[in-house]
């Protein structure tokens, strides 16, 4: 958890050593600097470094989306979503107002898994219009029994703010298997 909190600072190896020393000093009750002196400076550093990390993430995500869009069978939609059918389905396609049952795996562009219904060994059921825009758009292209890959630009996922396990500006990759559709009237 501390690592996640510190990620936004984009620390160099030398700065990471300083953080380690500061933790050791503070836990011994002998901090080398007082928080009152450094607190305001830390907020400014977090903003500056966070902006730098965001720009790096956006650049890497844009490059990944470009590469994904030229994969065989890939289709780039007007929204920027890259959709690729992995296995065709035979059933109905959901509407945005329908409830769907899916199995999925979500990863960052470096392959780091941040969520998986497969890992939990339980499919997820949700209203399709109650999830990120990428899912609402991409899953509507699927048919029951099908499996697809959705490569989501950050603005169709969690945007610049990200989530605890998802950096701001990150493109996300989802492998989605549509198991069932509950049509709403």
Secondary structure as GFF3:
##gff-version 3
##sequence-region A 1 185
A	DSSP	alpha_helix	2	7	.	.	.	ID=ss1
A	DSSP	alpha_helix	13	27	.	.	.	ID=ss2
A	DSSP	alpha_helix	35	69	.	.	.	ID=ss3
A	DSSP	beta_strand	74	76	.	.	.	ID=ss4
A	DSSP	beta_strand	82	87	.	.	.	ID=ss5
A	DSSP	beta_strand	99	108	.	.	.	ID=ss6
A	DSSP	beta_strand	113	116	.	.	.	ID=ss7
A	DSSP	alpha_helix	117	120	.	.	.	ID=ss8
A	DSSP	beta_strand	124	127	.	.	.	ID=ss9
A	DSSP	three_ten_helix	128	130	.	.	.	ID=ss10
A	DSSP	alpha_helix	133	139	.	.	.	ID=ss11
A	DSSP	beta_strand	147	152	.	.	.	ID=ss12
A	DSSP	three_ten_helix	154	156	.	.	.	ID=ss13
A	DSSP	beta_strand	172	182	.	.	.	ID=ss14
###
